[in-house]
Each structure stands twice: as structure tokens, then as C-alpha cells.
Amino acid sequence: MKKNVLCMAALSALMFGMVSCGGNAQKANNQEAATEEAAVIAGEAPKDLLSEELKQETLLFLKDLPSSDVPYRFFTGEVKVNVGDVSYMLPVSKASELTTNTQKARALGIYLADYNVAKAIGKSTDEIAGTISKLATDLNVTYVLDILKEEAPKDATKEQLHTFLQNQEYKVIEALANENKLDVAIEILASSTAEYACVIANPSLVVEGDAVSAGLSDNMSKRLSMLGEIVGDLSKYYPDLQQTITIISPLEDKTASIVEARAAQADIQGIRDALLK
């Protein structure tokens, strides 16, 4: 998905509405379309101008986004945390301090990641689920928790479990996009990526083999790179997204390996926390 593809898709969708069957109507439509086109070019396009074509193009790109393999690796036992150390997780009390929808969307992504990890390592998810429910209610996306609570098939193979977790993440994205909340979906993806980076940096993490064979560093790099490209195309509609990507982009270098992530643990947690300021 290149920037010119999305820009052309947006402009094509805008220009499509210029055909009319009346003289005055034609003139009004032309003026409206010209205003909308100018807004897109100026980077000031309102969210409701996001065309269906552009939305579907973005969804296709997001479907190829590599899912974070952290929960999957916990479920399979390839990655473990000594004594179930979850001290790095964002305290649930933090949610009560948030005031803007952007902060709440980012926090929702962080807590979704915490929920997935806690569930995978057999920790109680009750407090996190309650916080997710509150944030989802504030954002009017209560179905997110319902999707998250779905269980993988019993006796699923590793391949089936991996597919289930990938599909679960995409179901959340698709449901949000269908309600014209694509910005919330991307905030969730970006902030959950930051939280998974905190997992990788956890000194008590035990990985079978090196970081590359575990798939953690490689997936993190690809995920961050693709999110940056997506936001580059959508930031004219959702300006806050560019700030989000700017905050998390240093994670790509800091998570190049487990060793480097551990050395940068304080910085990585600082990046996560900066999303909520």
C-alpha cells in the first residue's frame, strides 16, 4: 500500500460524486467536491470523508499485518515468564486518569495486550477485563471485549491456535472499521505493539533459542514498519495517528533482539507510557 495509491483512491472517490442530473445540482455538487478535494490535499479532511474504497484498501493492508506472536508463544510454551512476572503491565488504575478518546483508545490497546498475555500465562484477567469494559463503553465499542473473550477450539493444533489468534485480532479491526472507527483500530494496534515490546524487554522472559527463532523481534519490526506506512496515508484524516507512530517508532531499533530490548527496558516502558500523556 503506497501513499499515492491511497491518495488517488480518495480523490477518485471524491470526484465520483460530481456527476449530477441537473444544472444547479451539478454546480452545487462540483463546488462541494472541489471543497472536499481541497481538504484532502491540504491534509484537513474530516473523518467522514474517508471513502469506502479507501477504508477497504486499508483493511486489506491491515489483514497482512503480522500479528504479534507474543501471546501465541506463551500459549505454546516457547516463551515463558519466570514466576508469572507481570509487573511491567500498565496499572488498571491508570485508566481513570484518562480524559480524551485518543488516550482511551491507546489505553484500550495496551490493556488488550495485557489481557492476552495474562490469559496465556494463566493469570487472572478479571481486573483487566473490567478496565477494558469501561474503556470500551466510553468509546462505544463494547463488542471488543466479547471478541477478546472468544476461546480457541479445544485440542487446537499450534497452527490452528496461531490462525485463531490472528483472526481474533483482525475481527476487532474489521468490527471497528465497519463502524467508521478505523482510527480507534489503528490506535489499538499501535499501542498494543508498544505493550508487547514491554513484554520482550521483561528481564524475566525466557525464550527457547534466540530472539529471531522465537519470531518476536522480526514480527515487531515488520509490524511497526507497516503501521507507519498505513498511518502515512491516513494521517490527513486522523491527525492523532501520526503522533502515535512518532512516539512508538523508536521501538523498532530497541527491540532488534531480546538482549537489546532488555538493555532498553526503561526506555521502552517510557515510550509506552508516553502514549497516555
C-alpha positions in Angstrom: 0.0 0.0 0.0 1.8 3.1 -1.2 0.8 6.6 -0.4 -0.1 7.5 -4.0 -2.4 4.5 -4.2 -4.5 5.7 -1.2 -4.4 9.4 -2.2 -5.6 8.5 -5.7 -8.3 6.2 -4.2 -9.5 9.1 -2.0 -9.5 11.6 -4.8 -11.3 9.2 -7.2 -14.0 8.6 -4.6 -14.5 12.3 -4.1 -14.6 13.0 -7.9 -17.1 10.1 -8.4 -19.8 12.2 -6.7 -19.5 15.0 -9.2 -21.9 13.6 -11.8 -25.4 15.0 -11.4 -28.6 15.2 -13.5 -29.4 18.9 -13.0 -27.7 22.2 -13.8 -27.9 23.7 -10.3 -27.4 20.4 -8.6 -24.4 19.8 -10.8 -22.9 23.2 -9.8 -23.5 22.5 -6.1 -22.0 19.1 -6.3 -19.0 20.4 -8.2 -18.4 23.1 -5.5 -18.8 20.5 -2.7 -16.5 18.1 -4.4 -13.9 20.8 -5.0 -14.0 21.8 -1.3 -13.6 18.2 -0.3 -10.8 17.6 -2.7 -9.0 20.7 -1.4 -9.4 19.5 2.1 -7.8 16.1 1.2 -4.9 17.8 -0.5 -4.4 20.3 2.4 -4.4 17.4 4.9 -7.5 18.8 6.7 -10.1 16.2 5.5 -12.7 15.3 8.2 -13.1 11.7 9.2 -16.4 11.2 7.5 -14.7 11.8 4.1 -12.9 8.5 4.4 -14.3 6.7 1.4 -15.5 3.1 1.4 -12.9 2.3 -1.2 -10.1 3.8 0.9 -11.4 2.0 4.0 -11.4 -1.4 2.3 -8.0 -0.8 0.9 -6.7 -0.1 4.4 -8.4 -3.2 5.7 -6.8 -5.3 3.1 -3.4 -3.9 4.1 -4.1 -4.5 7.8 -5.1 -8.1 7.1 -1.5 -8.6 6.0 -0.1 -7.0 9.2 1.9 -9.6 11.1 0.2 -10.3 14.4 2.2 -10.1 17.5 3.4 -13.6 18.3 3.9 -12.9 22.0 0.5 -14.4 23.2 0.9 -17.3 20.8 4.4 -18.1 22.0 3.2 -18.0 25.6 0.3 -20.4 24.8 2.7 -22.9 23.2 5.3 -22.6 25.9 8.0 -21.4 23.6 8.2 -18.2 25.5 7.8 -18.1 29.3 7.9 -15.5 32.1 9.5 -16.6 35.3 7.1 -16.7 38.3 4.5 -15.0 36.1 6.1 -11.6 36.3 3.6 -9.0 35.1 5.0 -6.0 36.9 5.6 -4.2 33.7 1.9 -4.1 32.8 0.0 -0.9 32.9 -1.8 -0.5 36.3 -5.5 -0.7 35.8 -5.8 2.5 37.9 -4.3 4.5 35.1 -7.5 4.2 33.1 -9.3 6.5 35.5 -6.8 9.3 34.7 -7.5 9.4 31.0 -9.7 12.2 29.6 -9.5 12.1 25.8 -10.8 9.5 23.4 -7.4 9.2 21.8 -5.8 8.4 25.2 -8.6 5.9 25.9 -8.2 4.2 22.5 -4.4 3.8 23.1 -5.0 2.5 26.7 -7.5 0.1 25.3 -4.8 -1.4 23.0 -2.4 -1.6 25.9 -4.9 -3.4 28.1 -5.9 -5.8 25.3 -2.3 -6.8 25.0 -2.1 -7.3 28.8 -5.3 -9.4 28.8 -3.9 -11.7 26.1 -0.7 -12.2 28.0 -2.3 -12.7 31.4 -4.7 -15.2 29.8 -1.9 -17.1 28.1 0.2 -17.4 31.2 -2.8 -18.4 33.4 -3.1 -15.2 35.4 -6.5 -13.7 36.4 -7.9 -11.4 33.8 -10.8 -10.1 35.8 -9.4 -6.7 36.7 -8.0 -6.1 33.2 -11.4 -7.2 31.6 -13.2 -4.7 33.9 -10.9 -1.9 32.7 -11.3 -2.9 29.1 -15.1 -2.9 29.5 -15.1 0.6 31.0 -12.8 2.0 28.2 -14.8 0.2 25.5 -18.1 1.6 26.9 -16.6 5.1 26.9 -15.6 4.6 23.2 -18.8 2.9 22.3 -17.0 -0.3 21.2 -18.2 -2.8 23.8 -18.1 -5.7 21.4 -14.3 -5.6 21.5 -14.2 -7.5 24.9 -16.7 -10.0 23.5 -14.4 -10.8 20.7 -11.4 -11.0 23.0 -13.2 -13.5 25.3 -13.8 -16.0 22.5 -11.9 -19.3 23.2 -9.7 -21.2 20.7 -11.0 -24.6 19.7 -10.3 -27.3 22.2 -7.3 -29.5 21.3 -6.3 -27.0 18.6 -3.0 -27.7 16.9 -0.3 -25.0 17.0 -1.2 -23.9 13.5 -4.9 -23.7 14.4 -4.2 -21.7 17.5 -2.0 -19.3 15.6 -4.7 -18.8 13.0 -7.3 -18.3 15.7 -5.3 -15.6 17.4 -4.6 -13.8 14.1 -8.2 -13.9 13.1 -9.3 -12.7 16.5 -7.2 -9.5 16.2 -8.5 -8.9 12.7 -12.1 -9.4 13.8 -11.6 -6.5 16.2 -10.1 -4.3 13.4 -12.9 -5.2 11.0 -15.6 -4.5 13.5 -14.2 -1.1 14.3 -13.7 -0.2 10.6 -17.3 -1.2 9.9 -18.4 1.4 12.4 -16.1 4.1 10.9 -13.7 3.8 13.8 -10.7 2.9 11.8 -8.6 5.4 13.8 -9.5 3.5 17.0 -8.5 0.3 15.4 -5.0 1.6 14.4 -4.5 3.3 17.9 -5.2 -0.2 19.4 -2.8 -1.9 17.1 -0.1 0.7 17.7 -0.4 0.8 21.5 -0.7 -3.0 21.8 2.5 -3.3 19.9 4.2 -0.9 22.4 2.9 -3.1 25.2 4.2 -6.3 23.6 7.6 -4.5 23.3 7.5 -4.2 27.1 7.0 -8.0 27.3 10.0 -8.6 25.1 12.1 -6.2 27.3 11.0 -8.0 30.5 14.2 -9.4 32.2 12.3 -12.5 33.4 11.4 -13.5 29.8 12.6 -17.0 28.9 12.9 -17.7 25.2 13.7 -21.1 23.7 16.5 -20.3 21.2 17.4 -16.8 20.2 15.1 -13.9 19.6 15.0 -14.4 15.8 14.0 -18.0 16.0 11.3 -17.1 18.5 9.9 -14.7 15.9 9.5 -11.8 18.3 12.0 -9.3 17.0 11.2 -9.9 13.4 7.5 -9.6 13.8 7.9 -6.4 15.9 10.0 -4.7 13.2 7.5 -5.6 10.4 4.5 -4.6 12.4 6.0 -1.2 13.3 7.1 -0.6 9.7 3.7 -1.4 8.2 1.8 0.6 10.8 4.0 3.6 9.9 3.1 3.2 6.2 -0.6 2.9 6.9 -0.6 6.0 9.1 1.3 7.9 6.5 -1.7 7.5 4.2 -4.4 8.1 6.8 -2.9 10.9 9.0 -4.7 13.6 6.9 -8.0 12.1 8.2 -6.8 11.2 11.6 -4.0 13.6 12.7 -3.5 12.0 16.1 -2.3 8.8 14.4 0.9 10.5 13.2 1.7 11.4 16.8 1.1 7.8 17.9 3.5 6.4 15.3 6.1 9.1 16.0 6.0 8.0 19.7 6.4 4.3 19.1 8.7 4.3 16.0 11.9 4.1 18.2 10.8 0.7 19.3 11.9 -0.9 16.0 15.6 -0.3 16.9 15.2 -1.0 20.6 13.6 -4.4 20.1 16.0 -5.7 17.4 16.9 -8.5 19.8 15.9 -9.7 23.3 19.3 -8.6 24.6 18.9 -5.0 23.2 15.3 -4.9 24.4 16.3 -5.8 28.0 19.1 -3.1 27.9 16.5 -0.6 26.8 13.7 -1.7 29.2 13.3 1.7 30.9 13.2 3.5 27.5 10.6 1.0 26.1 8.3 1.4 29.1 8.7 5.2 28.8 7.6 5.0 25.2 4.5 3.0 26.2 3.7 5.5 29.0 4.2 8.5 26.6 1.2 7.3 24.6 -1.1 8.2 27.5 0.2 11.7 28.2 
